[in-house]
C-alpha cells in the first residue's frame, strides 16, 4: 500500500529576493556612512572660513 501525503510539496524558495534585500541594505548603509562622514567634515570647513574672514 502506497503512502499518500496530503501535505504540499515543499519547493525551494528563489534566492533572488534575499540577494536584492542584501544589496538594498548595503546601499542604504553606504549612504548613511557617506552622510555621517560629510557631517563630520563640515564643521572644520566652517571654522576655516570664519577664521579666514576674521584675519582679513
Buried (B, 14 or more C-beta within 10 A) or exposed (E): EEEEEEEEEEEEEEEEEEEEEEEEEEEEEEEEEEEEEEEEEEEEEEEEEEEEEEEE
